[in-house]
Amino acid sequence: MGKSYIYLMLAIVFEIIATTFLKKSSEFTRLVPSVITIIGYSAAFYFLSLTLRQIPVGITYAIWSGVGIVAITVIGIVVFKQTPDWPAILGMALIVIGVIIINVFSKMGTHGS
């Protein structure tokens, strides 16, 4: 795995942390979750910018959003007791399938350029 994919993984992790604490910030009325949210998104976008040096923006965004959607949904289920319905689950499954297809078959990613 190249450095760009490590940067992308870090960007995704920080985005997931930031989004989770955004929910906990209660519309930025709670200090600690609000600060974590701001730091998390700042770090996420920094690492995302490093990713874009090598991986095309479309591929980067597909992976970023696909992994983020699924991870935040799982966190929503476990932490916030939010239950997705079947159409939401099907939609997320299609997103995951799309990300896999892009990474395995597309020549746009770093493995094909």
Helices and strands as residue ranges (DSSP letters): H 3-24, H 31-51, H 57-78, H 86-105
